[in-house]
């Protein structure tokens, strides 16, 4: 593994580990906290919608900016810094406008860093190792997502209702992540093809990349966005478990089990995609997703939910990191962050639409309808990718 994972990849993965510990320390308590200070469900939805939209659009803008100035680390450091500062800042005031500012700032930090970080991971790999590099990073990131809630559950048992204390404690892993970013040594790639010497540049010019992108990149993105439009928030799966009559501790326990399983499987699935096929690995993941949602539409026993979350972890491990590796293999070196940023932005916007539609259908009909639509839609997306995309097209000879 050492030969395949550079020092920079390992440091970036540790940065993501600590950042996700901080982020997921807030996951179990944020809805409860917001309701306790007077936020309605509608206001919480508006807050999350604005925050996620900010992150989504900024991923594309800052991705293209990273390509234009041919640097990654300034965006990575600034993005992680904003997120690390924002989380403990929640303890300063309960004023709704302050909460909006802080939450949006935290998501903006994610938008600033994501595409530059993904591009740096691509720069630090080759077409033959890219799947496992992204898989390792995703594994460490998700491990943090499992550790964070465990810490919070422990703190709540000793300090019930003391949310501000938890907000302040997120500064510890958050600032550990920032310090680690200063150990990153970015290589200046003289072979990079700079196609960005254009005078015009605005907040949305990254969308223009679609015109010059390769056909295979476009088909991959279309297939993935079709899937994203039926892939609602994981919160709906947890809500289904809760509505089936199970305790809060079982629901949170399932979430932790899912993240640990996801972390454990991410590197092996990335390795498999390098050895066999990125396209095939992603299709397997989409089929696993379909099976999961089909199961959620008809099964309600406790053991069923455990098995289904295990399958869901296999889906996530087969897609999240592998998708970015596959896209990277279809992007020229001078446009890596722009292309990844365009996909990241489209994905974020589609996720917002998907969750809104799922919530509406849930209210109008029922949860079974939501899950059946997602199960069928996933098969359609898998079919599109199987028919219209090529397996492992290598745009960059980065070896």
N, C-alpha and C positions, 0 to 999 in steps of 0.2 A: 504493500500500500504506500510506503514512503516514496517510492519512485514515481507513483502516479499522483500523489497529493503533495503539492509544493508547500513551503512554509507559509506563503500568502494564503493559500486555500485553507490551511489549518487555522490560521489566525482569524480569517473572515468567518469561519465556522464557529469558532469560540465566541466571537463578537455576537453572532446571531443567537448562540446558546444563552448568553447572559441577557441579551435584550429580550428574548422571548420569556425568560424566567420573570423579568420585570413586568412585561406585558400581561402574561397569563396569571400573575399574582392578582391582577385586577379583574380578570374574567369572571370569577364566580360571584364577585361582590358588586360590580358596577351597576347592574340593573336594580339590585336591592338598594344600593346607596342613592341612586338617582330618584327612586320612588320615595325614599325616606326624606328627601329634601324638597319634595313637591313636584317632581317631574311626572307628567302623565305619560301613558304609553305612547300617545301621539307625539309628544315632545321628545321622548327618547328616540322615536323613529326618525324625526326630523334631524335631531342632533347627529345620529349615526349616518344618516343619508348625506348631510352636508360634509361631515368628516371624511367619509369614504369617497365622495365625489372629488373632494380636494386632493386626496391621495391619488386617485385614479388619473386625473388629468395631469397632475404634476409629474407622474412617472414618465410620461411621454416627453414633456417639455425638458425636464432635467436630464433625461436620457440623451436627447439630441444635443443639448448643451455640452454634455460630457464628451460626445464625439467631436463637437466643434473645437473645443479647446484641447482635446486629446489628453484628458486627465480623468482619473476615476476617484482618487483618494479624497480630494476636497469635498466632493458630494457625499461620499461615504461618511466622513467625519462629521460634517455639518448635519446630515440626516440623523445619525445616531445621537448627536448632541441634543438636537431639538426634542427628540423623543424622550431622552433621559431626563431632561429638564422639565418636560411637561407633566410626567406622571406624578412626581411628588408635589408639583404646583397645585394639584387638585385639593391639597390640604389647606391652601391659603384662604379660600373663600367658597361659600355655597351659593354665591350670586349666579343665577342662570347664565348671564352673559359671559361671566368668567369661565364657567364650565364649558361653554361653547368655544371660547377662544383656546382654552387649554387642550380640549379634545381635538380640535381642528389642527392645532399646532403639532400635536403628537402624530397625527396622520400625515401632515405635510412632511414631517421628518421622514416618514416611511416613503413618501413619494419622491423625495429628493435623493435618497440613497439607493432605492431598489434597483433601478436599471443600470446605474453605474457599477453597483456591486455585482450584479449578474454578468455584466460585460467583463469585469475584472476576472471573475471565475472562468469565463470563456477564454480570456487572454491567457490564463494560467493552465489551460488544458489543450489537448489535441483532439481531433475528431475521434480518435480511438479510445480516449480516456474521459471524454466530456460527460458521458452518462454517469460514471461513478463519481466524478468530481462534484457535479450538481447533486447527486444522490447523497454523498457524504455531508455536504453542506445542509441539505434538507434534513438529514438524520439528526445532526446536532441542533438545528433550529427547532425541530419538533421535540427533541429531548427536553429542551427548555420549556416548551409548552406543556410538558407533563410534570416537570418539577415545580413550576410556578403555582398551580392550583394546590399542590400538596402543601407547600409552604403556607399559603393563605388559609387552608382548612385548619392547619395546626395553630396558626395565629388566632383565628376566630375562636377556637376552643379555649384559649387562654385569655383573649381580650375581646369578648363578644361585643359587637357594635362599635368597636373603635376603628372605624374605617380610615381616619386620618393617619393613624399610626402605620397602617399598611401602606398607604400612599407614600409616606416618607421613607419607609424601608425599601421601596422600589428603587430608590436612589443608589443603593449599594450595588446590585447587579448592573444597573443602568450605567453608572460611572466606571465600573470595571470594564464594560464593553467599550466605552470611549477611550480609556487608557490603552486598550489593546489595539485600537485603530492606528495609534501612533507607531506601532511596530510593523505596520504594513509598508513594504518597499515596492512601489509600483515600477515596473519596467517600462521604459519608453520604447515603443515598438516602431523602429524606423521603417519597417516594411509596410506599415499600415497605409492603406489607400485613402487619402483624404479627398472626399468628393463634396466637401461642405463649404468651399470657398464661394459662398453666395452672400450678397449683401442683405437680402431679406431674411429676417428671423423674428418670429413672434411666438406667442404662447402656444399656438396651435399648428405651427408649420410642420411639426413632426408627423401630422396626418398625411403630408405630401409624400412621405416615403412610400406609401402604398403604390404610387404611380411607377416607381422605379424598382420595386421589390420583385424578386424572382417569382415565377408562376407557382413553384412548389411552396414557397413561403406563404403566398396568398391562400393556397388550398389548405395548408396546415392551419392557418389562423381562422379561416372560415369554418372548418370543421370543429375547431376548439371553441369558437364563439357560439356556434350552434349548440354545443354541449353546455356551455356556461349559462345560456339563456334558460335552461331547464334545471340548472344546478343551484338550488337555493341555499341559504345559510345552513350550516350544521346545527344551528339553534333549533330548527324545525325537527330534526331527528331527536334531539334531547327533549323537546317539548312533547313529542309523541310518546316517549318513554314515561315522562311525568304524567301525561294524560291517561296512560294505561294503568295508573294506580301505584306507581313505585315511589319510593322515598327520594328526597333530595340527595341523600348520601349515595344512593345507588346511581342516580343520574350523574353526579359528579365523578363517581368511581368509574362509570363507563367512559366518561370523557378522558379520564386519566389513562385508562386501559387502552383506549383508542390511540392516544398520543404515544404511549410507550411502544405499542405494536407498530405504529407508523414509523417511529424513529428506528426501530430494529430492522424493518424491512427496506428502508429507503436506499441504503448503500447496496445491498444485494440486488435490488431491482435496477439500480443504475448500472451496476456491473453487468447484469444480464442484458441490458439494452445495448451496451458496448459490444458484447460478444455475439449477440444474435441480431436484434433489430429494434431500434427505437420506435419505429412505427408499430411493430407487433406488440411491444411491451405496453404502449399506450392503449392499443385496442383491447388488450387483455384487461387493463385497468378500467376501461369504460364498460366492459362486460361485467366486471366485478361491481361497479357502481350500479348497473342495472339490476343485478341480483340483489344488492343491498336494498334498494328502494322498492323492488317488488316484494321482498320479505317484510319491509316495514308496512306495506299496504295490507298484509294479510295475517301477520304473526304478532303475538302479544306476550308470549311467555318470557320469563326472565332469561332463561338459557338461550332463547332465540335472539334476544337483543344482544347478548354477549357475542354470539356467533356472528351476527350481522355487523357489529362494530369491528370485529376481527376482519371480515371481508372488506369492510369499508376502509380499513387501514391499508389493506393490500391495494385497493384502488388508488388511494392517495399516494402511496409509495411508488406505484407504477406510472404515475402521471406528472406530479408536481415538478420534480427535478428533471425528469426525462424530457418533458415538454420544452423547457428552456434550453436543454442541451441540443435537442433536435432543431429548434429554431436557430440556435447559434450556428449550427452546421449549414444553415441556409442563408447566412448573412455575411456580407463582405466585411473585412476587419474594420474599415473606417466607419461602418454603420451599425456595429453590433449593438451599442446602447440605444441607438435610435429605433432599430427594429424590435428589440426586446421591450423598449419603452412603449412603442405603439401597441404591441400585443398586451402589455401590462395594463395600459390605459383602457383599451377596449374590453379587457377582461373585467376590470373593476366596474366599469359602467354597466356591463352586462349582468354582473352579479347583483348590482342594485336593482336592476329591472327584474331579474329572476326572483329575488327575495320579495319584492313588492307584489309581483304576480302570484307567488306562492301563498303569501299572506292573504291576498284577496280571495283566491280560490278556496283556501282553508275556511274562511269565514262564510263564503257563499255556499260551498258544498261541504266537503269534509277532508280530513287528512288523507284518506285512502285515495281520493282523486288526485291530490297533489303528488303523492308518491308514484302512482301509476303513470301519470304524465311524464314524470322524470325518468322512470324506468324505460318507457317507450322511446322518449327523446334521446336517451343515451345510446340506444341501439341504432337509431337513425344517424347520430353523429359518428358512431363507430363505422357504420357502413359508408358514410361519405369519405372518411379518412382512408378506409381500406381501398376504395375505388379511385379516388382522385389524387392521392399523394404518392410520392416516391419514397422509397425506404430511407436511406441514409445519404442524402445528397450532401456532399461536402463542398461548400462554397469557398471556405478558407483553407488553404494548404498550410495549416499551422502546425507543422511538425518539425 
